[in-house]
Amino acid sequence: MDNSTLQQKETNETVNQATNVFINNIAQAIANQVANQLANQVTPLLNTEKCEPQDKLLNIDEACEVLHLEKPTVYSKVSRGELPHTKKGKRLYFSREALLEYIHSGRVKTNDELAESALDYLSIRKGGASDGR
């Protein structure tokens, strides 16, 4: 092979390498642009925090459903002041959150929880459990 053919081959290889680098750079730039556009569209959907719905006001029928009680029972509890409620005119409204708190406040402790509470009380009140002396 003569010198000009070798130079031509080297030039072709250099051009091919430069072309490959250029194509790879363009492909990477396009991929980055597409990824950024997708991220801009998807990120707001992913970042939307699960918004707690504002406390919903319930009417008497809805309150009965939440509490699993009949209307006369709910009216009776309202008149005795047992249920948290709001009265506007002749209408009763109930906060869903307040009703759920009311339900949870009636939770009965297990025997283990009662025993633990008793031990805690004794340790605080009497400086420890008594040994019978």
Secondary structure as GFF3:
##gff-version 3
##sequence-region A 1 133
A	DSSP	alpha_helix	3	47	.	.	.	ID=ss1
A	DSSP	beta_strand	57	58	.	.	.	ID=ss2
A	DSSP	alpha_helix	60	67	.	.	.	ID=ss3
A	DSSP	alpha_helix	71	79	.	.	.	ID=ss4
A	DSSP	beta_strand	86	88	.	.	.	ID=ss5
A	DSSP	beta_strand	91	95	.	.	.	ID=ss6
A	DSSP	alpha_helix	96	105	.	.	.	ID=ss7
A	DSSP	alpha_helix	111	125	.	.	.	ID=ss8
###
